[in-house]
């Protein structure tokens, strides 16, 4: 259940584009065609799915305060968290290089259409944001880190796929001249972000009900206690009379 909740939350509620507006460079530049958007989105899913768990391992066993205790008690006081940015970016750059080699080998046309934005995934703030959010939210296990990485990648993929499909359609629409190009794209992105905000209560309704239930039960018990006391007082008065 925890994996499912985190998966859907990372896609719809904490969407990298619509909730935190990360990765907007590639999102705006490569979303003119659906085919190109699908290729870049798939690459982002792969990179996030690999780098977030790898960076989780780095954080837990090397970077975190006291993470080096597995080397011996004398290393327990070491704190290498100041190296987080360097280590995370090094991991991301390695995976992006691997993706670039694979895409160039098996799909040269997609490689040419993505152009400079494929290697720029290495400095895409959405990719780095996934690892930093994983670290700041203290995700407790490797499996949850993998779930979060895949979910975040799918969320970014859906965002760029949706805007690419809309941009292909609005080419044939009568958009006011002042809003053509990035203007109407920003407006649509804002409206889509507002739409995704409606998912905010999707995974919180159950928690609210669980919190309300004990309060109601406590209230009922309080009323019963008052009724019993009232009955005792009435009974005492009756006996006195």
Buried (B, 14 or more C-beta within 10 A) or exposed (E): EEBEBBBBBBBBBBBBBBBEBBBBBBBBBBBBBBEBBBBBBBBBBBBBBBBBBBBBEBBBEBBBEEBBBEEEEEEEEBEBBEEBEEBBBEBBBEBBEEBBEEBBEEEEEBBEBBEEBBBBBBEBBBBBBBBBBBBEEEBEEBBBBBBBBBBBBBBBBBBBBBBBEBBBEBEEEEBEEEEEEEEBBEEBBEEBBEEBBEBEEEBEEEEEEEEEEEEEEEEEEEEEEEEEEEEEEEEEEEEEE
